[in-house]
């Protein structure tokens, strides 16, 4: 069994579940802090347990920086008295009367010298809700207001919270006991029989809720998660070894509505859809063919030729993403280096008139990847990447998770935006290598392992691209 994983018996066999579980329906806040390279002061909540992501506002000079990373490219960094981030009051971050868990990685620079805030959801007088800080003795302190208004507090004990390194912190309620863990070891446990008092106040990281700029964090935080409705650990545990991800699947599962491996003999024009979660879509080839000269997986790929080939299939309810989570991912390779000024189409659904489009993907005239959606069928909203595409094979992923829209290139977040409402349900054909029934600007190169997933986002933060075909 891998280190940092727990064996769980599932469907007749043991599977490795990462320590602390996943980003799942219990996850009400999840800050990977991975966006430093694109917009260091844009903070993204990637939690799957909310209909809409929490929008954080930066206060002072706090930012995401590579020096603060535990996992991924960056973490949260704060070292000034007026630095913190907060999000408006929201009931889904009230802890309530059931199980819950707040966990994160913390490097507190002040150690045992200066009080330093970590997080909180409470009023200016620290009433209602809950909060956490490193006190002047160097101990980590967590306090909450019970439903009857009395205060419960606990600390990590007499051992100072050491500076100079990242430590995993978990504070959770399991039944009628609250336990504080540091680096996987329980340091304190106290009873709690009441609900935690609701707090109609901002939630802050680096400050104690609405108490504001008093004792802000001087340090780093990464992989900050709030889980409501479950206790994640329930006892001492091995430390997490990676960021919290969407629950693992087989790759080809009930969410998979199209899956084109592009396998077959050299020159074949037969395109097989191997999806396990949708209809048996019949794909028609136009001028391209299977080639065994180059591939990412399986010894074959689809060759579009010199911008002449694509494959398409009639409209299906499987392709209607509407307001659902979705992910479109595949591998692409241009024949050479994409020239400046070339705007080429990778996939999409539309009619020939261009007025019935849902989602699509392309490369723009700056040699960046693009994901596009419409809410009215004709007015496209582009999410354009920031990275210039180099030669060779690359992994593309266009993802919706609640109100978050992500674009990943080779597993690294390349663009991000907020989205609201439903995406247009097109009646046009769905195409790969072209955008639906439109003709012109087709892809020039090779495509492999195309997958459309509906009902799951697959990824909400940076990831390692697939190393084998989906099965």
N, C-alpha and C positions, 0 to 999 in steps of 0.2 A: 504494500500500500504506500502511496506517495506521502512524503512528509507534508504536514499541514492539511491532510484530508482525513475524514472519518468514514469508516466502512458502514454502509447502510444496506440492509437486506431488502431488495426490491425485485419483484417479479422473478423470484427463484434464483437470484444471484446477488452477490455483493457488488455495490458500485461505490466509487470514491466521491463523497460529497465534501466540498471544500470546508475547512473550518469556518464556522460562522454562517454557513449556508450561502444563499444567493441574493441577488437583487430580484425580489419577488413581490407578491401581492401584499406582504406585510411591510414592505419597505416604503416608508412615507417621506423619507428624505435621504438622498445619496449624492454626496459631493465628491466626485473623483478629482476635481481641481486639475483637469488635464488640458486646459485651453490656453496655456501660457504662450504657445508659439503663434497663435492667431490673434487673440485679444486677451491680454493678461488680466484685465479687470472685468471680464465677462464671466459670471459665475453660473454654472449650469447644474441644475438638480436633475439627475438621471433616474430618480426612483420610479419603479414600475407600479407602485401601489397607489398612485394618485391619478385622477383624471387629467389634472393640469399640473405642470411643474411649478415649484415655488420660484419666484423671481427675486433674486437677491440684489440689493443695492450696495455698492462699494462706498465705504466711509473712510475718509483720510487717504492714505497712500498704500493701503493693503493691496496685494497683488498675488497672482499665481507665478511661481518661479521654480526653475529646475532644481535649485538648491534645497527646496522644501519637499521634494518628491520621496515618497516611500515606494509607491507603485506608479507606473506610467511616467510621463515626461515632466510633471510638475506637481506642486502642492501649494497650500495656502501659506503665505509669508506675511508676517506683521511684526513691526518693531518700533512703532511710534505710539504715543499716548492716544492719538485720535483715530487709530486704525481698527476697523472691524467691518463686517458685512451683516446685513439683516434683511429679513423678508417680512411682509405684512402679516398680521395676525391671521391664523388659520386653524380651524378646529382639528384638522387631521394631525397636528403636532401636539395636541393635548394627550397626556399619557393615560388618563382614565383609570379604570378599576381593574383592568386585566394585566396580562403579561406584556412586557415591553423590554427593549434593549437599545441603549445608545452606545455606539462603539466607534473608535477612531484611533489614529496614530498621532502622537503629540511629542514635540520636542520643545520644551520650555527653557528658554535661554537664562531666565532669571534664577532658576534653581531655588535656593532657600533665602533669597535676598529681598525680592519685591513681589507683592501680590500681583497675580496675573490672571485675567479672565480667560475662560475657555469657551463656554457657551451658556445660553440661557433663554428662557421664555417666561418673562415675569415683568411686573410693573416697576416703576422707577424706585419704589421703596422695597424692592425684592419681595413684594407680596404676591400671592397666587403663583401657580406654575412651579418652575424648577430652574436651577442654575448650577454651574460648576466652575471652580477656579483653583489655582494653586495659591495657597496662603503664604504668609510671611515666614512660616516655619518650613516651607518647602513641601508640605503635604498637599495631596489632591483632595479637595473638599467638594462634596455634592450635597445639595439641600433641595427640599421640596416642601410645598405647602399641602398638608392634608386637606381633605374635603371640609373638615370642621374648622379650618383656619390655623391649626397648630403646625409648627415647623418640625420636620424631621431632617437631621443632618448626619452625615457620616464622612469619614476621612480615610485616607490610605494608611494612617497610623503614624508612628514616630519616625519612620524612615523617610528622609526627604525625597521628593520627586527629583531625580537627578537630571541635571542639565547635560547638554553635549551629545545627545543621541535621541532617536525616536523610540518611543515606548507605546505599546498597544494598550489602550484603555477601554474597558467595557464596564458599563453600569447597567444592571438589568433587574427587572422584577420577575420572579418565578414563583407563582402562587402568592404567598403572603410574606415573602422574603426579598429584600433588595440586597444584591451582592455587588461589590466593587472588585474588579480584577485589574491588575497591571501586569502586562506581559504574560497573560494566561493564568496567573495565580491569584486566587481569592485572598484579598487582604482584609476585608471587613464584610460583615453581613448584619443587617438589622431587620426587625420585623415591620411590616406595614399591612394593616388590615383594612384601611380605608382607601378610597379613590384619591388620586392626585387632583387637587383643585384645578378646575379649568382656568386657563389664562388667556383672556382676549387681548394679547399683546404680541408685539413683534418677537420673532425668533432670531437670535443673533449668534454668530460665530466670532469669537474674539472679543465679545462683550457679554455682559449679563443682561440679556433681553433689552428692555427699555431703560436700564440704568445708565446706558450710554458710555461716554468717554471718561470713565473714572479710573479703571485699572485694566486697560486693554491688554491683550496678549502680546508678549514679546517672545515670539517663537514661530514654530511651524506646525501645521495640521495637515493630515492627508486622510483620504478615504473615510470621510465622516458620514455615518449612517444612523438614522433613527428608524427603528422597527417597532410597530404597534400591533399587538395581538399575539406575539410570540416572544419567548425567551430564546436567545440564539445559542447560549453556551451551557447553562445549567450545571456548571462544575468546571474545575480547572481544564485547560484546553491547550493544544499546540497552537502556535501563532499562525494566523493567516499568511499565506505565501504569495497571494496575488490579490488584485482588486476584485471586488464583488461583481459577479457577472450575471447575465440572464441565465435562468436554469438551463443546464445542458440538455441537449436533445440528440437524436441520432443524426441530425443534419437533413434527412429526408423523412418528414413526420407529418402529423395531421395538419400542420400549418403550411406545408409545402404545396403550392398550387401550380407551379411549373418547375420542372427540373430537366435541363437539357445538358447531358454529358458530352454531346457531340462526338460520340464514339462511332466507329465503323471503319470500313475499308477505304483506302485512298480513292477519292473521286466519287464516293457515294453521295447521293442526294436524299437519302432517307434520314429523316430527323425524328428521333424517338423522345417522347416526353415520359420520364420515369417518376413523376411526382406521386407521392403516397397520400396526399391530402386533398386532391381535387379531381376533376373530371379527366377523362382520357382525351386530351386535346390533340387534334390532328394538325400538324405543322406542315406548311407548304414551303418548299425551297424555291428561291428565285435567283438563278444565275450563279450562286456560290456552290460550295461543296465541302465535304469532309476531306481533311488532309491529314496524312500521317507524317508529314515532313516536320511538323512542329506541334507541340501541345504543352499544356500545363499539367494535365493528368490524363491517364488512360491511353496515351500513345496516339491521340488524335484530337483535332480541334476543328472549328468551323472557319473556313477561309472565305472571306468576302470578296476576294479578288481586288481588282483596282476600282473600288467603290461601285461595284455592280451587284453584289449579292446580299441577300437577307432572307430570313425565314419569318413566317407569320402564321397566325391562327385566328379563327373567328372570335368575336367577343364572347365572354363567358362571365357568369356571376362570380366565378373564382377570382377575376381580375378587379372586382369592384372593391377598392380599399376603403372608400368613403371616409369615415372618421376612425377606422380601425388602425391599430399598430401594423406596420408592415416593414419588410426589408427586401430590397432588390440587390443581389450581389452576384458577381461573376468575375472572371479574369479576362483581360483584354491585352492585345499587343498590336501596336501599329507597325506597318511595314517600313522600318527605318525610324527616324525621329520625326514626331509630328511637326510639320512646318508651321511657322508663324502665319497667322491669318486663316488657318484651316479650322472650320467648324464642322465637326463630324458627328453623326448620330449613332448611338449605341443601342438604345431600346426605346420603346414607348407604345402608347395606345392612342390612336387618333383616326379620324376620317381623312379623306383626300383633301377636303376643304380646309383642314387645319382648325376647325371650330368645334371639335368634339374630343378634346384631349383630356387625359386624366394625369398620368405621370409619365415622365420620360427622362432619359439620360443622354448626355453627349459630352464632347470636348468642345471648348470654345475657341475663339480665334487667338487666345493667349496661351493655348496649350495647357489649359486647366480642365479638370473634370467638372461637370455640371449636373445637378439634379433639378428637375423642373416639375411643378404641379400646377393645376388650375382648380379653381372653385366654381368656374362658370363655363368651362369647356374651351375658352378661347384666350383668356388673358393669363399668360404663363408667368409664374413666379419662380425665378431662378435662384438656386443655391449654388454659388460658384466657389470652387476650391481655390486655395492660395498657392498650391505647389505646382511648379512646372513639371509636366510629365516627361520622364527620361525614356530612353530606349528600353526594350525588354517587356516582360510580362508584369502586369500590375493588377492588384485586386481592387475592385470598385464596390462600394456599398452605400446605398441610399436608404435611409432608415427613418421611420416615424415611431416615436414613443410618446404617447399622450400628446402634449403640446410642444414637444421637442422634435425638431427635424435635424438630422445629422447627415453629413457626407464624409465618408472615410476613403482615403487612398492608402492602400497597403496597410490597413489596420490603424492608421493614424487619423484622428479627426482633422478634416481639412476645411470644414465649414459647418456653421450651426445657425439655426434660426428658430424662432417661435412660430407655431402654426395654430390656427383655431378653426373649428368647423370641419365640414366634410369636403373631401376631394371629389371632383366631378366624376360621375360614372359614365365613361365613354361607351358608345355603341360600335366604335371602330375596331378594326383588327388590332391585335397585340403583336408587335414585331420585335425581333432581335436583329440588330445590325441596321435598323431603320426605325423611324417613329411611325408606327401604325401603317396607314394606307398612303402616307405621303411618300413621294419618290424624289430623291435628290439628296446629296450630302450623306450618302450611306457611309458606314464605317469602312476603312481601308486597312485591312489586316486580319487578325485572327481573334476568335472569341472561344472561351471554354467555360464549362461548369456554370451555366446560367441558372439561377434559382430565384423564384418569386415566392416570398413567404407572406402570408396574411394572417393577422391575429397575434403575432409576436414581433418584437423589434429585433430580435437576435443579439444586437449589441447596443449599449448605451454609453460606452466609453471605449478608449483605445483597446485593441485586441491583436492577437497574433493571427494573421490570415490562415485559412485552412491549408493543411499540408497533405491532405488526401481528398479524393472525391467524396461527395455526400452520398451516404448509403443508408 
